[in-house]
Amino acid sequence: MVLGGGGAKTAAHLGAARALRETNITPIRWIGTSMGAVIAAALATGEDPDAILERVVAVTRKDALQVSWPDLLRGIWGRSIMKSPPLRQVIERIVPARTFADLSTPCTVTAVEVRTGKEIAFGTDGEDAPLVDALAAACALPPYFLPAPVNGRTFYDGGLRSAVPIGRAEGIECTCVVAIHTAPGFDETGPDVEMPPPLIRGTDTAMGWLMAGTVEIQRKQWDLTPGRPPLIWLRPISDRSAMFAADRTARYADLGYRAMMQALEEMQ
């Protein structure tokens, strides 16, 4: 299971996991980035997806997004828009484990090293690190949050390099790889769910296009590379500018459930 980023839209991963549990399908590896990394780690504990969803739905915008006024008042010289500690506290609420060793299923999460721009994996087949540190790094999306420290280096959101990190599934012996794409895409439709200030909107749009292009390239590469397991690709949501739409998490979980059930029916 490869879980993409997308903020609030990653609740779809929990709906998909519920569909798998109802059909007695057990993932052998969880891989995720950005908020998808948080959901992947929570599911890797073995806890019921609905119990995790209850905690996710309980998270409000105010819980995770608290403006760093000193930085904001510095204008273009500010370091970030939001405070980082509240986001970390939300991650700790969602994921009860504190080390990768506490997880019952192997889990890999990704972040981007600030100094080199390289995608770095933590957990299974990657560096060991305190779990919450790695998850905070995976979610440190600029300009909203400061880069997060892990093992003496600093990291930004893993979605900047691979918003659906299917490359990390290469070489894993399995029946198939299920990738759930909740990150920005060129297929996004309808009006913006949220309308940020113009400068932030421009940044979000540019990053979203870059993420969408990278995802398309990586998906095509998967299909063109011999020997890889079959790829089941789910795109349950195409809402535009919904990264912080906390009031929609229950709806997004339902969309993920429906998309996974439909994929399972088609497989049969």
Disulfide bonds with the S-S distance in Angstrom:
none
